[in-house]
């Protein structure tokens, strides 16, 4: 599940979340071939959730699920539930690791409440009959769509995500998991969407998946109360801090101080993450499931040095003509670069769209859906898309612009190699970027071997250790380039756009 159950292309959401398809790792056991889901059964999960897992073709839990779910479910009437601080990479199944125990507990509470209400009503009827009175009739159910009956939402669980795309994906995963759970409602609250629509969807929500800004907007306008939140999950905590949500997290912490359990998931146990955990968690149990150098073993990583931007575009054009590409993400450093690349690709015949934070949420949603539906082959994106996109058919990731942080490199390349497939991550760098490349290699503990393409070799050569002569790549796909490239773009026309 996304970052890994045993993932399956059937559900993009549950495969990284359920962001997470199982990515083979040196520390993770291989998925069992059995399809009975016995690993999840042994955890004592509700039958309704087990049925959903079978529907989604998830078989055995991944390493992070095996370790986190039992601890998250462990409860004692005399003590609060366990707080968990989990370090888990993209593709490890972390979304399911926190969704399943939270949904299981909410479902149990709902079923117990129904039993108590039915028993109370049965006692009331029995007392009336004993007095010789006519049995009372149950009051008619109020129309939940009638605005007179709409009350501020008061969810039992809250999941915070740093980006809109990730929040929407986690909400989709949760909806997939509660397909057999009668009465459990999931709501997604993100910026860029109309307030009336979100307020309507919040009605009677049991679990809310949200970005911090819009969540607090609705809370301050009295459309949402957080005093009954029992479970708080902070997903991608490192990215949350990168985007400046520290104060918002502190406010949410105060508004949900009576909660039973807090779970926080992050790529690393960096000092800033541990400081955040100390502020919002009670002596959390730490789980280190994998590390950057152990992740993405099914993704081949290659590096190409370029002399300048024009050279980089020629290299990218060469690679995008590879006939083995199903779908690809090209990462740019800035919004301006993102738009320019997408426009250049469109003009030479590629089916490409741009995705970045300056676009309206509706447009971002439509472009992501077009990618998932296969109507777009190439997504040109900034790091807003590095976390939260789970499309199993993405076979290639291209780092045209290098990420600002080394951690983002890991999340970028994690967009390929999903659902048990192999992936290819290609990085283009100028010689002035050599410090960033060294930082990435240090962070991942994996060297990026420099390769070359005949006819597109750089004129500047980086010093190399003896015996590390680069491998020479032939032309991917073996196709011939077209004449008449757009002047200065570095791209050559490819004929009618696909999709």
Buried (B, 14 or more C-beta within 10 A) or exposed (E): BBBBBBBBBBBBBBBBBBBBBBBBBEEBEEBBEEEEBEBBEEBEBBEBBBBBBBBBBBBBBBBBBBBBBBBBBEEEEEEEBBBBBBBBBBBBBBBBBBBBBBBBBBBEEBBEEEEEEEEEEEEEBEEEEEEEEEEEEEEEEEEEEEEEEBEBBBBBBBBBBBBBBBBBBBBBBBBBBBEBBEEBBBBBBBBBBEEEEBBBBBBBBBBBBBBBEBBBBBBEEEBBBBEEBBBBBBBBBBBBBBBEBBEBBEBBBEBBEEBBBBBBBBBBBBEBBBEBBEEBBEEBBEBEBBBBBBBBBBBBBBBBBBBBBEBBBBBBBBBBBBEEBBBBBBBBBEBEBBBBBBBBBBBBBBBBBBBBBEBEBEEBBEBBEBBBEBEBBBBBBBBBBBBBBBBBBBBBBBBBBBBEBBBBBBBBBBBBBBBBBEBBBBBBBBBEBEEBBEBBBEBBEBBBEBBBBEEBBBEEEEEEEEEEEBEEBEBBBEEEBBEEBEEEBBBBBBEEBBB
